[in-house]
Amino acid sequence: MSPQVSTAPGVPAAPAQVLLLPGWQNSGPGHWQSRWESAYGYIRVEQHDWLRPLRGDWVARLEEVLIAKAPAAPGGFVLVAHSLGCLLVAAWASHSRHVSLVRGALLVAPADLQSDELAAVLRSWSPPALQPLPFASQLLASRDDPYCSMARSRVFADAWGSELVDCGERGHLNADSGLGSWDMAHRRLGRFSVAGLPTAKASRPRAADPDAERKQ
């Protein structure tokens, strides 16, 4: 039987734990995911092969980690994915019997397999899973991402039922984007009642202010 994330009526849910899902080739030390791991103790899902990613292997690894960590996470999990990690979330959610363990997902700069460069090395990931996600999600996208246009980001957001957040022109939203610890994105985790963060009040979905983000 799948472990369940639930609370009694009127009792606040326990804080969620964060799992970091890097993309192809992992996230280096300057990447905001690595900075979050170091600063907040979030858990990185380590894949067995970062250079030759097979969808089935990556999905199985995520399932393995979720089930293993579930007893120590009564509030469930929030998945924080970058690039290929976003497709991993969609692929895993499309068939797993343990989706109730996940409270929400922050999906950053999804990898578009229509890109010639990515299609050549990520054949096992095509076609991507495009079913609605069974949990709340936000998709953060850049207008000049070389691996996914804003139009394709909208396609992913619509298919997955994600709130789309326009981050301006920041490339692939990785270490080369100059985001540092990317506080704007980290504050968004508060909407999912993440451990160590206050719960943000519900607000109308809107695009992030790229000028304000650059000041961080």
N, C-alpha and C positions, 0 to 999 in steps of 0.2 A: 504494500500500500504506500502511496506517495505521502511524504510528510506534508502537513498543512500549515500555512501561516494564518492564524486566526486569533481573535481575542473575544472576550465576553462582551455583550452589548454595553456600551457606555464606558468601557475600559480602553484607554489609549493603547494603540499597538506599540510593541517594543520597537526601538530604533532599528532600521535596516542596516545590514553590513554591505560594504561596497566591494564588488569584484571588478577588477580592471581587465579589459579584453583588448590587448594591442592587436595591430594588424600584421600584415605580411612583414617579415624581418624584425618583428618586435619593436618596442619603443626604447630608444636610447636614453642616456642619462639626462639629456637636456629637454626631453619631451615632457609635456605637462603631466602625462600619466605617471611617469617615473617620479616627478616632483611630488605628486599627490601620494604616491606609495610611500615615499620617504617622510613626508611631512605628517601624514594622517594615519599611516599604518594600514592603508587599504591593501587588499589581497590581489596580486597579479595571478591570473591563470596562466601558468607556464605550459606552453605547447611543446610537444616532443620534437617537432621539426618546424622551425620558423622560416626556413628558406624554401622548403618544398611543401607548402601547406595543402593537405588533402581535407576536403570538407568533412568527410566521415570521421576522420581522426580527430579533427578539431572539435566537432560536435560531441563526440564521445568523451573527450577530455573535459569539456565544460560540464557535461552531465555528471561526470565522476567527481569533480570538485564541488559542485552544488550539493550533491548527496552527502559527501564526506563532511562538509562544513555545516550542513543544516542543523544538526543537534545543538550547535553552539550559536545559532542565529535564529532565535525565536521570532524576531521581527522580519525575517526573510532577507532578501537581497535586492540591491540595485545594481544593475549591470552598466558599466561605463565603457563603451566600446569606441574604438577608432578605426576608420578605414575598413579593412577586411573584417575586423571585429564586429562591425554592424551587420554584415551579411551572416556572420556566425550566429548572432542573436536571432535573426530571422529564421535561419535554417534550424537551429535548435528548437525554437518555439513552435515550429510547424509540425513537430512530431513527438516532442517530449511529453511524458506523463507527469512531469514534475513542474509544470509552469506555475503552479500555485506558490512555489517557493520565491518567485520573483515579484517584487512590488512595483518596479518600474525600470526604465532604461534611459540612459543618456547616450544618444547615437551621434557620433561626430564624424563628419566628412566620409560618408559611405563610399566604398570603392565601386566604381561603375565598370562592370565587365564588358560594356560596349567599347571601352577604351582599348585600342589595339595592344598597347604595352601590357595591360593587365590580363587581357584575354589569353595572351600567349602563355602566361605562366600560371594562370589560375583556372585551367580548364575544368577541373573537378567542381568548381563553384558555379558553373553555368548550367541552367539558368538559375538566377537567385530566387530564393523564396520570397513571394510577394503577398502572402496572406496577412490579414490584420493581426497585429500582436495582441495577445490576451492580457496585456497589462499596459499601464500608462507609459508614454514615451515622448521624448523630445528629440528632434533631429536638428543638429547645429550644422549649418552649411556655409561655405564661402563662395562668393560670386566668381572668383577666379581660380577655383580648385582645378589643377591640371588633370585630376583623376575622376572628377565628377562635376558636370555643369550644374548650375542652379536649377535648370529645367529638369534634369534627371533627379536631383535631390527632391524636387516637388513630387515627382513620380513615386519615389521611395516613400516619402512622407504620407502621401495619399494612400498608398497601398498598405502601409503598416499602421495607419491611423495615428501618426505622430504629429505633434505640434512642430511646425517648421520655424526655425529661428535663423534669420539672416544675419550673419556675422561680418558682413562687408567683404572687402577684398583682402583675404588673409591666407591665400594659397591653400595648402592641404591641411591647415589647422594642426600643424605638427611642430617639431622643434625649429624648423626653418622659418616658421611664421612669426617668431619673436614674441610668443605669448607669455613666456615666463611660466609662472604658476597658474596662469589663466584664472584669476579670481572670479571673473564674471561667470564662467561655466561652473566653477565649484559652488557658487552660491545657488545655482539652480538645483543642486542636489537637495537643498532644504525642502523642496516641494515633495520629496519622497520620504521625508522623516528619517534622514540618514543619521546614524549615531554621531554625536558631536556637533550637529548643526540644528538650528531652530527650524521649525516647520514654517514655511512661507505661506502667507495667506493666498488663497486662490485669486488669480487675476486674469483678465482678458488676455488671450494669446496675442503677442505682438513681437515685432522684429527687434532684435538687440540693436542698440545704437553703436554703429561701428566706430564713430569718433570717440565716444566715451570709452569704448573698449581699448582703443589705442593708448589712452592715457594711463592705463593700469600698468 
